[in-house]
């Protein structure tokens, strides 16, 4: 009983119940309409036969014929009988088949059941020339018709019962078949673990809502597998990046422990190295936290209006101090009132400019421009550096990705471009990077003026 209740609460149980109830209701309506329709037709036909017989006798009486045994015998047929009573309700003449049957005098159409026989009869007054002379009863034997209706009712009941059982079985089978993708989805979801995200639903059958659900589930698994793989790679890369400064710090601590107490120059060197590595670790952790906040959509954007050309000038001055031996210039600086997070926009520009400084040799150029295009602004950072190989260009925005660690002696975490891309996305902007080895790299950022 408990299992039945649990099954009924499932989608398949509810759909089976709905299907069965609807089928049963339709079946009962059709069978009921058939039975009562046939019964009504039989009763109407019976009443018409009784009325026609009464009219025939009354007409013959009006023509002056006497109601004798011969007349009654002439009118009798295999299931239609007559009886004539006097005014005191004594039998005057009757059909032979009625001699052992007592029929009450009742007005209208009446039913009489005796043993295994059934009758419908009608009693009327006999009026001759305005005088009441007795009663006329016309009786129709309905035994065969009632047996037919009884057999029909049993047959319809049996077919209804079989139909109900068939409806439940059919509904259950069809429901199970239709909901098979959901069962497969459930089993697949149960069998999936972190170490095995490669399982997918097998999609068969016509295109419907359930196949759409299966396809959506497979797409979700694809995204989860991709995200988890990215997360694993991210954790591995972050661990690798943190291992290096920790190893350096541990090495210098061992060095200080051995020689730092006696040699002042070793102590100073170790302290300075440890300080630098701690600063690098702090920067790396801060960048990781920034990306993590962006991933969970909790990055705080402080929207303010500021003059973009003033920010460009500020970045230019700072770049000139950092880029030794490199010419820094601005060919176009559009005066624009921009709505966005000033600190993050500057951080985004610095990420691109820092890369340009790293990979542009002495004597090269870095150009920082801004343009106004209707409701958009475009920022460009162009350099004449060593460029990026074509096969690496699609990957440079990935976290911790480095084209070639031997390209520059200057260290980096490999997170700057990923952070810059996240800042652009949070300002509803677009990023395009073009590069040619030996020629240089161009970064093109398009932002809406009030795009937060």
Secondary structure in CASP SS format (residue, H / E / C, confidence):
PFRMAT SS
TARGET T0000
AUTHOR 0000-0000-0000
METHOD secondary structure of the structure
MODEL  1
X C 1.00
X H 1.00
X H 1.00
X H 1.00
X H 1.00
X H 1.00
X H 1.00
X H 1.00
X H 1.00
X C 1.00
X H 1.00
X H 1.00
X H 1.00
X H 1.00
X H 1.00
X H 1.00
X H 1.00
X H 1.00
X H 1.00
X H 1.00
X H 1.00
X H 1.00
X H 1.00
X H 1.00
X H 1.00
X H 1.00
X H 1.00
X H 1.00
X H 1.00
X H 1.00
X H 1.00
X H 1.00
X H 1.00
X H 1.00
X H 1.00
X H 1.00
X H 1.00
X H 1.00
X H 1.00
X H 1.00
X H 1.00
X H 1.00
X H 1.00
X H 1.00
X H 1.00
X H 1.00
X H 1.00
X H 1.00
X H 1.00
X H 1.00
X H 1.00
X H 1.00
X H 1.00
X H 1.00
X H 1.00
X H 1.00
X H 1.00
X H 1.00
X H 1.00
X H 1.00
X H 1.00
X H 1.00
X C 1.00
X C 1.00
X C 1.00
X C 1.00
X C 1.00
X C 1.00
X H 1.00
X H 1.00
X H 1.00
X H 1.00
X H 1.00
X H 1.00
X H 1.00
X C 1.00
X C 1.00
X C 1.00
X C 1.00
X E 1.00
X E 1.00
X E 1.00
X E 1.00
X E 1.00
X E 1.00
X C 1.00
X C 1.00
X C 1.00
X C 1.00
X C 1.00
X E 1.00
X E 1.00
X E 1.00
X E 1.00
X C 1.00
X H 1.00
X H 1.00
X H 1.00
X C 1.00
X C 1.00
X C 1.00
X C 1.00
X C 1.00
X C 1.00
X C 1.00
X C 1.00
X E 1.00
X E 1.00
X E 1.00
X E 1.00
X E 1.00
X E 1.00
X E 1.00
X E 1.00
X C 1.00
X C 1.00
X E 1.00
X E 1.00
X E 1.00
X E 1.00
X E 1.00
X E 1.00
X E 1.00
X E 1.00
X E 1.00
X E 1.00
X E 1.00
X E 1.00
X C 1.00
X C 1.00
X E 1.00
X E 1.00
X E 1.00
X E 1.00
X E 1.00
X E 1.00
X E 1.00
X E 1.00
X E 1.00
X E 1.00
X E 1.00
X C 1.00
X H 1.00
X H 1.00
X H 1.00
X H 1.00
X H 1.00
X H 1.00
X H 1.00
X H 1.00
X H 1.00
X H 1.00
X H 1.00
X H 1.00
X H 1.00
X H 1.00
X H 1.00
X H 1.00
X H 1.00
X H 1.00
X H 1.00
X H 1.00
X H 1.00
X H 1.00
X H 1.00
X H 1.00
X H 1.00
X H 1.00
X H 1.00
X H 1.00
X H 1.00
X H 1.00
X H 1.00
X H 1.00
X H 1.00
X H 1.00
X H 1.00
X H 1.00
X C 1.00
X H 1.00
X H 1.00
X H 1.00
X H 1.00
X H 1.00
X H 1.00
X H 1.00
X H 1.00
X H 1.00
X H 1.00
X H 1.00
X H 1.00
X C 1.00
X E 1.00
X C 1.00
X C 1.00
X E 1.00
X C 1.00
X C 1.00
X C 1.00
X C 1.00
X C 1.00
X C 1.00
X C 1.00
X C 1.00
X C 1.00
X C 1.00
X C 1.00
X C 1.00
X H 1.00
X H 1.00
X H 1.00
X H 1.00
X H 1.00
X H 1.00
X H 1.00
X H 1.00
X H 1.00
X H 1.00
X H 1.00
X H 1.00
X H 1.00
X H 1.00
X H 1.00
X H 1.00
X H 1.00
X H 1.00
X H 1.00
X H 1.00
X H 1.00
X H 1.00
X H 1.00
X H 1.00
X H 1.00
X H 1.00
X H 1.00
X H 1.00
X H 1.00
X H 1.00
X H 1.00
X H 1.00
X H 1.00
X H 1.00
X H 1.00
X H 1.00
X H 1.00
X H 1.00
X H 1.00
X H 1.00
X H 1.00
X H 1.00
X H 1.00
X H 1.00
X H 1.00
X H 1.00
X H 1.00
X H 1.00
X H 1.00
X H 1.00
X H 1.00
X H 1.00
X C 1.00
X C 1.00
X C 1.00
X H 1.00
X H 1.00
X H 1.00
X H 1.00
X H 1.00
X H 1.00
X H 1.00
X H 1.00
X H 1.00
X H 1.00
X H 1.00
X H 1.00
X H 1.00
X H 1.00
X H 1.00
X H 1.00
X H 1.00
X H 1.00
X H 1.00
X H 1.00
X H 1.00
X H 1.00
X H 1.00
X H 1.00
X H 1.00
X H 1.00
X H 1.00
X H 1.00
X H 1.00
X H 1.00
X H 1.00
X H 1.00
X C 1.00
X C 1.00
X C 1.00
X C 1.00
X C 1.00
X C 1.00
X C 1.00
X C 1.00
X E 1.00
X E 1.00
X E 1.00
X E 1.00
X H 1.00
X H 1.00
X H 1.00
X H 1.00
X H 1.00
X H 1.00
X H 1.00
X H 1.00
X H 1.00
X H 1.00
X H 1.00
X H 1.00
X H 1.00
X H 1.00
X H 1.00
X C 1.00
X C 1.00
X C 1.00
X C 1.00
X E 1.00
X E 1.00
X E 1.00
X C 1.00
X C 1.00
X C 1.00
X E 1.00
X C 1.00
X C 1.00
X C 1.00
X E 1.00
X E 1.00
X E 1.00
X E 1.00
X C 1.00
X H 1.00
X H 1.00
X H 1.00
X H 1.00
X H 1.00
X H 1.00
X H 1.00
X H 1.00
X H 1.00
X H 1.00
X H 1.00
X H 1.00
X H 1.00
X H 1.00
X H 1.00
X H 1.00
X H 1.00
X H 1.00
X C 1.00
X C 1.00
X C 1.00
X C 1.00
X C 1.00
X E 1.00
X E 1.00
X E 1.00
X E 1.00
X E 1.00
X E 1.00
X E 1.00
X E 1.00
X E 1.00
X C 1.00
X C 1.00
X E 1.00
X E 1.00
X E 1.00
X E 1.00
X E 1.00
X E 1.00
X E 1.00
X E 1.00
X C 1.00
X C 1.00
X C 1.00
X C 1.00
X C 1.00
X C 1.00
X H 1.00
X H 1.00
X H 1.00
X H 1.00
X C 1.00
X C 1.00
X C 1.00
X C 1.00
X C 1.00
X C 1.00
X C 1.00
X C 1.00
X C 1.00
X C 1.00
X C 1.00
X H 1.00
X H 1.00
X H 1.00
X C 1.00
X C 1.00
X C 1.00
X C 1.00
X C 1.00
X C 1.00
X C 1.00
X C 1.00
X H 1.00
X H 1.00
X H 1.00
X H 1.00
X H 1.00
X H 1.00
X H 1.00
X H 1.00
X H 1.00
X H 1.00
X H 1.00
X C 1.00
X C 1.00
X C 1.00
X E 1.00
X E 1.00
X E 1.00
X E 1.00
X E 1.00
X E 1.00
X E 1.00
X C 1.00
X C 1.00
X C 1.00
X E 1.00
X E 1.00
X E 1.00
X E 1.00
X E 1.00
X E 1.00
X E 1.00
X E 1.00
X E 1.00
X C 1.00
X C 1.00
X C 1.00
X C 1.00
END
